[in-house]
C-alpha cells in the first residue's frame, strides 16, 4: 500500500542531480573534512547581504510592537512596496511599468506557479529553452500542463528560433526563457529576442490565442564585461518578467519575488486579477511581510558583483589550464563545460573521486556538459585545480 502518489514516487526516484551532488558533498566533507572537498554543486549565494538589508531588519524590529505589523495585506503585496518596486523595475528594464503591472510573490518560484495556475488548461504545453532550470518541469506538471523543451545552439547556447518554433503546437501556451541563464551563463541578445518575439506573434495568430513569453531573470544584475541584458517587455506584448531578490541581495531563504506583465499586453488587468487570486488559492496567500520591507529598503543595492567577476576569472583559468572546453559565461554564476568523454554523469563521478563536486548537465536538459557554480570562495576554486587536472587526465 503506497502512502504517496505515483507521480511523486517517480519524482523521488529520479530526484534532482543538484540535490544528489549536494548530499554527496555532505558525506565527503564528513569523511575527509571541509577543506578537502571543492563543492561547486549548489547555487546558494554565499556573499553577505548588503548593509541595507540589516538596516531594514532593524527598522522592522523597532516597529514590531505596532498593530498588524505582521498581519495580512492585499494578496499581491503592500501597495507601497509595489509602487517602490515598479520604479526600480522600470529602471532595470529600461521600460516604464506601473505598480498595477506587478505582483509580489513568494519568490520567483511562487510567481511561476501562480502564472501557470492562472493560464494553463489541462494538457496545455509549456516550452523551456534547454539547458534549463531543473524545477520548471515540476512547476508545469503542478498545474496539469505538459512540459517540453527546445534545445539552444550547441556550445554557444544561443537561441535557436527554428528549434523553438518546431516545438510549438496548437496546445502551446507558454515559452519560458532564462537570461542570464542557469546553467550556461549565456545572455540572449536583443536581436535574438526580437526574432523570437516576431515568431511568437506569428504563431499566436495562427493558434488563435496568445503564447505567453516568460523571462526568468534572477541573475539580471550579474552580467559581465559590460554586457546589457535586454528587456522582453517592449519587444513582445504577451511577455512577463519573473524575478526575485535571492541572488542580488543574498535573500534566497526569505522568499520574496515578483512577476511584471508587459504594459503592451491587452487586458493585462484581467490577468493580474487572476494572478492575485492564484497567489492566494495556491496557499501562498501573500508575499512575506519582512521580505517586502527588506526589498523596499534595499532597492538599488546589491552584493559586490566584482567578487563574482574575480571568481569567474579564477575558474576560467583553472579550467583552461587543465584543458577543458567551455564558453565564458556572460552572466550568472555558473560554468557549463563539455564533459570529457561525452558522458556527463560518469565524468561527474570521476570528479567526485578527486573530491570535486559538479552537477551533470543531463539534469538541466544538457547532456554532455556539466555545471559548476562559482558562488564559493576563490580559495576553493584555486584549490580545485589539482582535482580538475587529475580528472581530465583519466580521459586523455
C-alpha positions as CSV (number, residue, x, y, z in Angstrom):
1,X,0.0,0.0,0.0
2,X,1.6,3.3,-1.1
3,X,1.3,6.4,1.0
4,X,2.2,8.8,-1.8
5,X,1.0,9.3,-5.4
6,X,2.6,7.5,-8.4
7,X,3.7,10.9,-9.8
8,X,5.6,11.9,-6.7
9,X,7.0,8.4,-6.4
10,X,8.5,8.9,-9.8
11,X,9.9,12.3,-8.9
12,X,11.6,10.8,-5.8
13,X,13.2,8.0,-7.8
14,X,14.6,10.4,-10.4
15,X,15.4,13.1,-7.8
16,X,17.4,16.2,-8.6
17,X,21.0,15.9,-9.6
18,X,21.7,19.1,-7.8
19,X,20.4,17.7,-4.5
20,X,22.2,14.4,-5.1
21,X,25.5,16.0,-5.5
22,X,24.9,18.3,-2.6
23,X,24.1,15.4,-0.4
24,X,27.2,13.6,-1.7
25,X,29.2,16.6,-0.7
26,X,28.0,16.5,2.8
27,X,29.1,12.9,3.0
28,X,32.5,13.6,1.5
29,X,33.1,16.6,3.8
30,X,32.2,14.5,6.8
31,X,34.7,11.8,5.7
32,X,37.6,14.0,4.6
33,X,37.0,17.4,6.1
34,X,35.5,20.6,4.8
35,X,38.8,21.9,3.3
36,X,39.4,18.7,1.4
37,X,36.3,19.0,-0.8
38,X,35.6,21.5,-3.5
39,X,31.9,21.8,-3.8
40,X,30.5,23.5,-6.9
41,X,27.1,21.8,-6.8
42,X,24.6,24.2,-5.3
43,X,23.9,27.8,-6.5
44,X,23.4,29.1,-3.0
45,X,24.8,32.7,-2.9
46,X,27.5,32.9,-0.2
47,X,28.2,36.7,-0.3
48,X,26.8,38.6,2.7
49,X,23.7,40.7,2.1
50,X,24.3,44.4,1.6
51,X,24.1,46.6,4.8
52,X,20.7,47.9,3.7
53,X,19.2,44.5,4.5
54,X,20.4,44.7,8.1
55,X,19.1,48.3,8.3
56,X,15.7,47.2,7.1
57,X,15.6,44.3,9.6
58,X,16.4,46.7,12.5
59,X,13.7,49.1,11.3
60,X,11.2,46.2,11.2
61,X,12.2,45.2,14.7
62,X,11.7,48.7,16.0
63,X,8.1,48.7,14.8
64,X,7.3,45.1,15.7
65,X,5.0,46.2,18.6
66,X,2.6,48.1,16.4
67,X,-0.8,46.6,15.5
68,X,-0.9,44.5,12.4
69,X,2.9,44.8,11.9
70,X,2.9,41.3,10.5
71,X,-0.7,41.0,9.5
72,X,-2.4,40.2,6.2
73,X,-2.2,42.6,3.3
74,X,-3.6,42.5,-0.3
75,X,-2.7,39.2,-1.8
76,X,-0.3,40.8,-4.3
77,X,1.7,42.6,-1.6
78,X,1.7,46.0,0.1
79,X,0.7,48.8,-2.3
80,X,3.7,50.9,-1.2
81,X,6.0,48.0,-1.9
82,X,4.6,47.6,-5.4
83,X,5.0,51.3,-6.1
84,X,8.6,51.2,-5.0
85,X,9.3,48.1,-7.0
86,X,7.7,49.5,-10.1
87,X,10.2,52.4,-10.1
88,X,13.1,50.0,-9.8
89,X,11.9,47.6,-12.4
90,X,11.3,50.5,-14.8
91,X,14.9,51.5,-14.4
92,X,16.3,48.0,-14.7
93,X,14.2,47.1,-17.8
94,X,14.6,50.5,-19.5
95,X,10.8,50.5,-19.9
96,X,8.2,52.2,-17.8
97,X,5.9,49.9,-15.7
98,X,3.4,50.8,-13.1
99,X,2.5,49.2,-9.7
100,X,-0.6,47.6,-11.3
101,X,1.7,45.7,-13.7
102,X,3.4,44.0,-10.7
103,X,2.5,41.3,-8.2
104,X,4.8,40.4,-5.3
105,X,5.2,36.7,-4.6
106,X,6.8,34.0,-2.5
107,X,10.0,34.0,-4.6
108,X,10.2,33.7,-8.4
109,X,9.0,30.1,-7.9
110,X,5.8,31.3,-6.4
111,X,5.2,33.7,-9.2
112,X,5.8,31.0,-11.8
113,X,3.3,28.7,-10.1
114,X,0.7,31.4,-9.8
115,X,1.1,32.2,-13.5
116,X,0.8,28.6,-14.7
117,X,-2.2,28.1,-12.5
118,X,-3.8,31.2,-14.0
119,X,-3.3,30.5,-17.7
120,X,-3.0,26.7,-18.2
121,X,-5.8,24.3,-19.2
122,X,-5.2,20.6,-18.7
123,X,-2.9,19.4,-21.5
124,X,-1.6,22.9,-22.4
125,X,2.1,22.9,-23.3
126,X,4.9,24.9,-21.8
127,X,8.2,25.0,-23.7
128,X,11.5,25.8,-22.0
129,X,14.7,26.6,-23.9
130,X,17.3,23.9,-22.9
131,X,19.5,23.8,-20.9
132,X,17.0,25.0,-18.3
133,X,16.5,25.4,-14.6
134,X,15.5,21.9,-13.3
135,X,12.3,22.9,-11.4
136,X,10.4,24.2,-14.4
137,X,9.0,20.8,-15.3
138,X,7.7,20.2,-11.8
139,X,6.0,23.6,-11.8
140,X,4.3,22.9,-15.1
141,X,3.0,19.5,-14.0
142,X,1.7,21.0,-10.8
143,X,-0.9,22.7,-13.0
144,X,-1.8,19.9,-15.4
145,X,0.5,21.2,-18.1
146,X,2.8,19.3,-20.5
147,X,6.5,20.3,-20.3
148,X,8.5,20.4,-23.5
149,X,12.0,21.6,-24.4
150,X,13.7,23.2,-27.3
151,X,17.5,23.0,-27.5
152,X,19.7,26.0,-27.8
153,X,22.6,26.1,-30.2
154,X,25.4,23.6,-29.2
155,X,28.4,25.1,-27.4
156,X,27.3,28.7,-27.7
157,X,23.8,28.1,-26.2
158,X,22.4,31.0,-28.2
159,X,18.6,30.9,-29.0
160,X,17.7,28.5,-31.9
161,X,14.5,30.1,-33.1
162,X,13.8,27.3,-35.5
163,X,14.1,24.7,-32.8
164,X,11.6,26.6,-30.6
165,X,9.2,27.0,-33.5
166,X,9.4,23.3,-34.3
167,X,8.1,22.5,-30.7
168,X,5.1,24.8,-31.0
169,X,1.7,23.3,-31.5
170,X,-1.9,24.5,-31.1
171,X,-1.6,23.4,-27.4
172,X,1.4,25.6,-26.7
173,X,0.5,28.3,-24.1
174,X,3.9,29.4,-22.6
175,X,7.5,29.7,-23.6
176,X,9.9,30.3,-20.7
177,X,13.5,31.6,-21.2
178,X,16.1,32.3,-18.5
179,X,18.7,35.0,-19.2
180,X,21.3,35.3,-17.8
181,X,21.0,31.6,-17.9
182,X,21.3,28.9,-15.3
183,X,23.3,26.7,-16.1
184,X,25.1,28.0,-19.1
185,X,25.7,31.7,-18.2
186,X,24.5,32.8,-21.7
187,X,22.8,36.2,-22.1
188,X,20.4,36.4,-25.0
189,X,20.9,39.4,-27.3
190,X,18.2,42.0,-28.3
191,X,18.4,40.7,-31.9
192,X,17.6,37.1,-30.7
193,X,14.7,38.3,-28.6
194,X,13.3,40.4,-31.4
195,X,13.4,37.4,-33.7
196,X,11.8,35.2,-31.0
197,X,9.1,37.8,-30.4
198,X,8.3,38.1,-34.1
199,X,8.0,34.3,-34.4
200,X,5.7,34.1,-31.3
201,X,3.4,36.8,-32.7
202,X,3.0,34.9,-35.9
203,X,2.4,31.5,-34.1
204,X,0.0,33.2,-31.7
205,X,-2.1,34.5,-34.6
206,X,-2.0,31.0,-36.2
207,X,-3.2,29.4,-33.0
208,X,-5.9,32.0,-32.3
209,X,-4.7,32.7,-28.8
210,X,-1.6,34.2,-27.2
211,X,1.6,32.2,-26.5
212,X,3.0,33.9,-23.4
213,X,6.7,34.6,-23.1
214,X,8.1,34.4,-19.6
215,X,11.6,35.7,-18.9
216,X,13.0,34.3,-15.7
217,X,15.6,36.9,-14.6
218,X,17.0,36.4,-11.0
219,X,20.5,36.9,-12.5
220,X,19.8,40.1,-14.4
221,X,22.1,42.1,-12.0
222,X,25.0,39.8,-12.8
223,X,26.2,40.3,-16.3
224,X,29.9,40.7,-17.1
225,X,32.2,42.6,-19.4
226,X,29.7,45.5,-19.8
227,X,27.0,43.3,-21.4
228,X,23.5,44.7,-21.2
229,X,20.6,42.3,-20.5
230,X,17.8,43.4,-22.9
231,X,14.2,43.5,-21.8
232,X,11.4,41.4,-23.4
233,X,8.7,43.8,-22.1
234,X,8.8,46.2,-25.0
235,X,9.6,43.5,-27.6
236,X,6.6,41.2,-27.2
237,X,3.1,42.2,-25.9
238,X,2.3,38.9,-24.2
239,X,5.6,38.8,-22.2
240,X,6.2,38.9,-18.5
241,X,9.3,39.1,-16.3
242,X,9.7,36.9,-13.3
243,X,12.5,37.6,-10.8
244,X,13.5,37.6,-7.1
245,X,15.9,39.0,-4.6
246,X,17.5,35.7,-3.8
247,X,20.7,36.4,-5.7
248,X,21.3,40.2,-5.9
249,X,20.5,40.7,-2.1
250,X,21.5,37.1,-1.0
251,X,18.0,36.6,0.3
252,X,17.4,33.1,-1.1
253,X,15.7,31.9,2.1
254,X,13.5,34.9,2.6
255,X,11.3,34.0,-0.5
256,X,10.4,37.3,-2.0
257,X,10.0,37.7,-5.7
258,X,7.6,39.2,-8.3
259,X,6.1,39.0,-11.7
260,X,5.7,42.0,-14.0
261,X,3.4,42.0,-17.0
262,X,4.3,43.9,-20.2
263,X,2.4,47.2,-20.4
264,X,1.8,46.3,-24.0
265,X,-0.4,43.4,-23.0
266,X,-4.1,43.9,-23.7
267,X,-6.4,43.1,-20.9
268,X,-3.5,42.7,-18.5
269,X,-5.7,43.9,-15.7
270,X,-7.7,40.7,-16.1
271,X,-4.5,38.5,-16.0
272,X,-3.3,40.4,-12.9
273,X,-6.6,39.8,-11.2
274,X,-6.2,36.1,-11.9
275,X,-2.6,36.1,-10.6
276,X,-3.7,37.8,-7.4
277,X,-6.3,35.1,-7.0
278,X,-4.0,32.2,-7.8
279,X,-1.3,33.6,-5.5
280,X,-3.9,33.2,-2.7
281,X,-5.5,29.9,-3.5
282,X,-2.2,28.1,-4.0
283,X,-1.6,28.7,-0.3
284,X,1.0,31.5,-0.6
285,X,-1.8,34.0,0.5
286,X,0.6,36.9,0.2
287,X,4.3,37.6,0.0
288,X,6.3,37.7,3.3
289,X,5.9,40.9,5.3
290,X,9.5,41.1,6.4
291,X,10.7,40.4,2.8
292,X,8.8,43.3,1.4
293,X,10.2,45.7,4.0
294,X,13.7,44.4,3.2
295,X,13.1,44.7,-0.5
296,X,11.7,48.2,-0.4
297,X,14.6,49.5,1.8
298,X,17.3,47.7,-0.2
299,X,16.1,48.6,-3.8
300,X,19.1,49.9,-5.7
301,X,21.6,48.0,-3.6
302,X,23.2,44.6,-4.3
303,X,26.0,42.3,-3.4
304,X,29.5,43.1,-4.6
305,X,29.5,41.8,-8.2
306,X,33.2,42.4,-8.5
307,X,33.7,39.4,-6.2
308,X,31.8,37.2,-8.7
309,X,33.8,38.6,-11.6
310,X,37.1,37.7,-9.9
311,X,35.8,34.2,-9.2
312,X,34.7,33.8,-12.8
313,X,38.2,34.7,-14.0
314,X,39.8,32.3,-11.5
315,X,37.6,29.4,-12.5
316,X,38.2,30.1,-16.2
317,X,41.9,30.0,-15.5
318,X,41.7,26.6,-13.6
319,X,39.6,25.0,-16.4
320,X,41.7,26.3,-19.3
321,X,44.9,25.2,-17.7
322,X,43.5,21.7,-17.2
323,X,42.4,21.6,-20.8
324,X,38.6,21.8,-20.6
325,X,36.4,23.1,-23.4
326,X,33.9,25.8,-22.3
327,X,32.2,29.1,-23.2
328,X,33.0,32.0,-21.0
329,X,29.8,32.8,-19.1
330,X,28.4,36.2,-19.9
331,X,26.2,36.3,-16.8
332,X,25.0,34.4,-13.7
333,X,27.5,32.4,-11.6
334,X,27.8,29.2,-13.5
335,X,30.2,27.5,-16.0
336,X,28.9,24.7,-18.3
337,X,31.9,23.0,-19.7
338,X,31.9,20.0,-22.0
339,X,32.3,16.6,-20.2
340,X,35.5,14.9,-21.4
341,X,34.4,11.6,-22.9
342,X,30.9,12.8,-23.5
343,X,29.2,11.1,-20.5
344,X,28.5,13.9,-18.1
345,X,27.2,11.5,-15.3
346,X,30.3,9.4,-15.5
347,X,32.6,12.4,-15.6
348,X,31.0,13.9,-12.5
349,X,31.6,10.6,-10.8
350,X,35.3,10.8,-11.7
351,X,35.4,14.4,-10.4
352,X,33.9,13.2,-7.2
353,X,36.8,10.7,-6.8
354,X,39.0,13.8,-6.8
355,X,36.8,15.4,-4.2
356,X,35.4,17.9,-6.7
357,X,31.6,18.2,-6.9
358,X,29.8,19.2,-10.1
359,X,26.3,18.5,-11.5
360,X,25.7,16.5,-14.7
361,X,24.3,18.6,-17.5
362,X,21.7,15.9,-18.1
363,X,19.8,17.2,-15.1
364,X,19.3,20.5,-17.0
365,X,18.4,19.0,-20.3
366,X,22.0,19.5,-21.5
367,X,23.7,16.1,-21.6
368,X,27.4,16.0,-22.5
369,X,28.2,19.0,-20.2
370,X,28.4,19.6,-16.5
371,X,27.6,22.6,-14.3
372,X,29.9,24.4,-11.9
373,X,28.8,27.2,-9.7
374,X,31.3,29.9,-8.6
375,X,29.3,31.2,-5.6
376,X,32.1,29.8,-3.5
377,X,35.3,31.4,-2.2
378,X,38.2,32.0,-4.6
379,X,40.4,29.8,-2.4
380,X,38.1,26.8,-3.1
381,X,38.3,27.5,-6.8
382,X,42.1,27.7,-6.7
383,X,42.3,24.6,-4.5
384,X,40.3,22.6,-7.1
385,X,42.9,22.9,-9.8
386,X,44.7,19.6,-9.0
387,X,41.4,17.7,-8.9
388,X,40.2,19.0,-12.2
389,X,43.6,18.2,-13.8
390,X,43.6,14.7,-12.4
391,X,40.0,14.0,-13.6
392,X,40.5,15.1,-17.2
393,X,43.8,13.2,-17.3
394,X,41.9,9.9,-16.8
395,X,40.1,10.6,-20.1
396,X,43.1,11.5,-22.1
